[in-house]
Amino acid sequence: MREPAIYVAVGDRTYDSVSWSMGGILINGYDGTLSAGSLLTITAIGGERDDLTDVEVRSRVVRGDSGQLVVSFLDIDERAYNVLRSLMERKMQVLREG
């Protein structure tokens, strides 16, 4: 079993990542104009690109370069917390199974 991916929607785009935690995410494929210190809101999150849960996750850009955006979560709503917790449980299972 491979490490679970996570998908997030920012604006009208959906991005993926395998590098994420309960506190932030490294977004792949970003080609926008946000830079370090910029604020953004993640509006949907999930473990499958076509099965996202509507959320409101206020976030701040830590850094952005080479098509990647490193984001720190500032405020996570209950729906986002539940999705992240579920995906974290899957992630921990993958690590235990080695």
Residue, then its C-alpha position, 0 to 999 in steps of 0.5 A: m500500500r502506498e502513502p495516501a495522497i491528499y487533494v485540495a481545492v484552492g479557488d477553481r483548481t484542485y491540487d495533489s500532494v503526498s507530503w502533508s500533515m495535520g498542520g500543512i501541505l506541500i501542494n504540487g503543480y501550483d502555477g499561480t501568483l501566491s508568495a510567502g506570507s500570502l493568505l489563502t483558503i482551501t475550500a475542499i479536501g479529500g483522499e480522491r480527486d473526485d470525492l472532495t469534502d467542502v471545507e474552510v481551511r484558512s492557510r498561509v504560504v510558507r514558500g513557493d517555488s518550482g511549481q510547488l507551494v508550501v502552506s501552513f494551516l491557520d484554522i481547520d474547520e471540523r469537516a477538514y479535521n475529520v478528513l485529515r484525521s481519517l487520511m492520517e490513520r491510513k498514512m500511519q497504517v502504511l508506515r506500520e506495514g512498512 
